[in-house]
Amino acid sequence: MAKKQQQQKVVLAYSGGLDTSVILPWLKETYGYDVIAFAAELGQGDELAGIKKKALASGASKCVVKDLRREFVEDYLWPMLKSGAVYENGYLLGTSIARPLIAKHQVEVAHAEKATAVAHGATGKGNDQVRFELTFMALDPTLEIIAPWKDPKFKLTSREAAVDYAKKHNIPIEQSKKKIYSRDRNLWHISHEGADLEDPANEPKDDLFVMSQPVSQTPDKPDYVTIGFHEGVPVKLDGKLTSGVKMIEALNEIGGRHAVGQVDVVENRLVGMKSRGVYETPGGTILMTAHAALESLTMERETMHYKQQVALKYAELVYYGQWFSPLREALDAFIDVTQRSVTGDVRVKLFKGRCTPAGMKSPNSLYQADLASFTMGAEYDQIDAKGFIRLFGLPMKVAGAVSRREQKGAK
């Protein structure tokens, strides 16, 4: 039995962070697995520098690294942007949206390497375990799923214990017991959890931020950027055609300089508990703001209001790890139709942590100055409003009359 386990190939979603750094050698030490590390380049800066060397030194038989930034933007971020999805009024879903992409390619690596199992380093308390495992189940239910944090033999029940394990096994890590934030970074955002943030009464410290400046250190003059959209997709930055990856990188830089996109939220996890996270999403916040502004100019009322309801469900699907679900695909079909008119330019002002529209135009604009003007004209006969209001309010008028009659009868 032991010999069979030693020959089993497992593909581990490997970031080089604290959790996966200790899980890799633990899998070999505890079960004798042949561990293949898989790392996804999603725009996390220099975090992947030397990752192959680190994985091999930690016991991996192989380390596969894929640059998925373009796919991340075009096939995941842009659909989510078009949907308008925001989880619980603040979280722009930066970690949530990346997990199905990572897991998808993890399955592909497992097929290529003839592995029989896939593994992840998500804890048994968080949302990521669901996101990884639902994707595995959707794309290849025959693969065994290994989740060490839910294994009774895995005794590293805290990040402090993981730090001790890493030191004992000479595994290089950046975390220490004094600097033990749990962070996840990609092109769209960076998240911060744990340590002093676990008490909602504690204000985030200025030195917490990575992608952006504290508001107190931002410039005293605003900057402006103009985003050009074609059918809901950002295609131009300040008038120049720009790839999605380059656009988000540029907006992260300028937005971060003005502390745009910093949110501090207590959210409801899928597993039932509340958690507190601080997120930085500078470029994403600029794009979401500009996109929403352009929709307000180009989308008629009933579609816009219904789409707002769809956005809430879309956010849940992303947050809950249900990206590869029939419902998400169906909602994308609806959303794509709504975006046919969302073409134009939006100018955005960045200043002291705020991101606000500062002008927009579109060839599909539904705003007509002669209709919106306070000056009455032939195109709008105000006499029509009298009959409209009478009929529109008829149900309320009848209900009010019945209520008054009942009140009089009770006296």
N, C-alpha and C positions, 0 to 999 in steps of 0.2 A: 504493500500500500504506500509506504513512504517513497519507494522508487518511482511509482506512478506520479505522485505529487511533485517530485523533483523534476519530472519531465514536462509537467503541465506549463503551458505558456499563458501568461497573464499580461494584458496591456493595461498599464496604470496611467490615468490622467495625471500628468506630472507637471507641476508648476515651479518646483524648486523652492516653494515656500515651506514653512515649518511642518505642516501636516504631512504633505507628500514626501518631504525629505526624510521623515522618520518612518513613514509607512513602507517605503521601498525596501530598506534593509530588514524591516520587521517581517515583511512577507517572505523574504528569503530565510530569515533566521527561524521563523515559527513553522512555516509550512514547506520550505524548500522550493518555492515556486521559481520558475524562470521568468523574471520580470522584464518586460519591455516597456520602457518609459516613453510616453507620448506627450509632447509639449506643443501647444498652439501659439503661434505669434499673432496676437490680436491687438498689438499696439501698446504693450505694457512697458515701453521705454527700454531701459537696459537690463530689465529683470531676467532676460533669457541669455545674457552674456555668460558664456562658459557653462551653459546648462548641460550640454552633452558630457563634458568632462566631469561635472558634478554627479550626474546620474550614473555614469560608469564607475566612478570612484565609490559611489554608494551601493554598488552591487548590481546595477542593471546590466543585462546581457547586450542591450541595444537601446539607443535613444533616437526616436524619430521626431524631428521638428518640422512643422509645416507652417508656412506663412499664409494665414487665412484672412488677412486684413481686408482684401478686396471683397471676398465672399461675405465676410462679416458685415461690411457696409451695404453692399448691393442687395444681398438676399435676406438680411436680418434687420439691420438698422433702418434702412429706407422703408420697408413695409411697416415696421413699428412706428416710424415717424409719421407716415401717411395716415396711420390709424388714429394718432393722437393719444395713444395709450400712456397713462400716468397712474401708478398704483398709489391709492390712498392720498391723493392730492399733492404728493411731493416727490415720490421716488420715480425716476426716469428709467428704471429697470436695466441698468447697465450690466450688472452681474447676471441677472435672470436671462437676458437675451443671448448671452454668450454661451451658456451651458449646453443648450441643444446642439450648437455648432461644434463645440469641442467633442461632445459625446458621439455625434455623427461620424466625425473623422476617426475617433477612437475605435468605433465599430469597423470602419474601413481598414484601419491598421490591423485589427484583430483578424480580419479576413485575409489580408495580404500575408501576415505572419503565421497563419494557421493556428492562431491562439484559440483556446476554448473558453476563455474567461476575460472579463474586463473588470477593472477596479477603480475606485475613486477614494479621495481623502475627505469627503464631506462627513460631518459629524451626524450623529443620530438625532440632533436637536434642530438642525437647520433645514432650509428649503432646498439647498443644492442636492442633497441626497435624492430628493424626489425628481428634480430636473434631470439628473444624470440617469437615474434608473428608469424613468418613464421613456426617455429617448432610447435607451438600450432595448427596452421591451418593444417599442414601436418598430425599431429598425432591424432587430434580430433577437427574437425571444428565445432562441436556442443557446445563446451565450450565457454562461454562468456569471452572476454578478457578485463581486467580492467587495464588501464594505467593512474594512477593519474596525472602524469606530463602533460598529454594531456586533463585533465578534467578542464573545465572552473572554477570549484569551488576550484581547487587547487591553492592557492595564493602564495605558496612557490616557487617563480620563480628564486631563486638564492640559492647557498649553504650557503650564510650568513643568509638568511631568515630561512633556514632549521635549522641552528645552534640555532637561536633565538627560534624557535618552540620547539626544543628538550629541551632547558634549561627551557622554560616556563612549559613544561609538565614533567619535571624531568626524561627525557630519557637519560640514560648514553651513551655518545659518546666520541670517541677519538679526533675528529676534533675540531678545534677552529678557530676563524677568522684569527689567525696568522698562523695556520698550517692546511691549508684547501685543500691540494692536494687531487684530486680524484685518488684513487689507486684501482687496482684490482690485486689480487695475486692468483696464484695456483702453482702446481708442475712445470709447464713449464716456468713461468715468473712472473714478476710484472710490472705493467704499472703505470706511473705517468702523470697526466694531471692537468691543472688548475693553479691558483695562478700566480706566476711570469713566469711560463712556457707558459702562453698564449701570451707572447710577444716573438716571435722567435729570437729577438735580445739578449735575456737574456741567458747566459750560465747556464746550470744546476749546482746547488750548490753541493759541495762535500757531504753535509749532506742529500742530497736527496736519495742517494742509500740505499737500504735495503738488497738485496740479494748478493751484491758485494761490493768490496772495490773501492774507487776512484783510478785511475791509479797511482796517486802520492804516494799511500800507499801500493803498491804491492811489493812482494819480488823481490830482485835483481837477483835471480836465477830462471830459468824456471822449470816447472814440466812437466812430460810426462805421458800420459795415453794411454792405448791401448783398442780399442773397437773391439769386435768380432761380426760379423754379420752373420746371416743365412737367406738367401733369403730376404735381405733388412731390417731385424729386428735385432736390437741390442740384443745380448743374453749373451755376456761375457764382463766383465770389468777386465782388466789386467789379462786375462786368466782364470778367475773364472766365472762360470755360475751365473748370477745375475738377479733377477726379474727386470722388467721395472721400478717399483716404486723406488726400492733401488738404481738402477743405476742412475736415474735422480737425486735423492737426493744427491748421492755421487758426481756426476759431478757438481751439483749446488754449492756444498761446495768448491771443488777444483777450479772450474772455477771462482767462485765469488772471491776467494782469489787473483786471477790474473786479475780481472776486465774484464773478458771475457764476451762478449754478451751485452755490453752497447751500445745502439743506440739512437740517437736523430733524430727524423724524423718529417717532415711536410707531412701529408698524405691526400689523397682525400677521405673523407667520402662518403658513399653511398648516403646520403641525400643531397649532393651537395656542401658542404663547405669543406674548408681545416681545419685541426686541427693539433696541435703540441703535440707530446707525446714523453716521454723518457721511454725506455723499458730496462729491465734487463732480459736476457735469457741465463744465463751461461751454464747450462747443455744442453739446446736445441741447442745452437750455436756449442758446441763441437760435438754433434751427427750429426747435419746437415753438418758440415765440413767433418767429417769422412765418412758419407754416400756418399756425393758427390765425395769424393776422390776415394772411392771403386767403384763407378759407372764408373768413368773415366778409371779404370783399367779393368773392366769386361763387359762393355756394348759396342756393336758395334756402329759405327758412326750414321747410319740413325735412329736407335731406340733412341739413346741418344739425337740427335738433335730434333726429334719429341717430345720426352718426355719433353724437356725443354719448348716447346710450351704448352704442356698439363699442366705443373706446373703453368704457368701463369693463366690459366683458373681455375685450382684447387684452387689457392690462392683466386681468386675472389669469387668462390662459398663459400669458408669458410668465407671470410670477409663479404660477403653479406648475410650470414645466410641461405644459401641454402644447408645445409648439407643433409637434408632429401629430396633430389631431385633425380629423375631418372638419371640425367646427372652425378651427383657425383658417384652414384653406378656404372654406366657404365664406368667412368674413372678409378675407383678402379679396375675393371676387367682388363683393359688394363695395369694399373700400376703393378698389381700382376704378370702378365706375364713377364714384363720387369725385375722384381726383382728375377727371378729364378736363375740368374747367380751371383747375388750380395751377395756373401758369401766370407768371409775372414776377415783379421785383419788390422786395421789401427792404427798407432801410431800417436798421436797428441801432439804437443808442445804448452804449455800455458805460455805466457810471456808478461807482460806489456800491457794487453788488447788485445793481439793478440792470435789467435788460428790457427795454421798452421799444415798441414800434415807433418809428419816426418818419412815417410816410410809406405809401405803397401804391403800385399801379399795376394794371393788368388789362390785356386786350379783352378779357372775359368779365370785366367788372360789371356787377349788377347795381352798382351805386350810380344813380342818376341825379345829378345836381338839381335839375328842375323839379324832380319829385320830392327830393329831400329838403328843398328850400322852404323857409317859413313864408315865402311870398307865394300866394295862391296863383295858380295858372289854369289854363284850359285843360291841361292834361290830368288834373285831379279836381273833380267836382266835390267840394266839401259837403254838399247837400246829400250825397250818397252815403256819407258816414252816419247820418241820422237813422236811416232804415237798417243799415248794417248793424249798428249798435243795438237797435230794438230787437232784431232777430237773434243776434249773438247772446244777448242778455235775457232772452225769453225764459230759459230754464231757471235761471236765478230769480227772475221776477215771479214765476209761478211758485217756486219753493218758498220765497219770502212771503207771498200772500197766504199760503197755507199755514206757514209758521205763525203769522200774526193772528190768523183765525183761531188756531189752536190755543194760543196764549190768551186770547179774549175769552174763549170758552172755559179755560181753567180758572178764571177769576170769579 
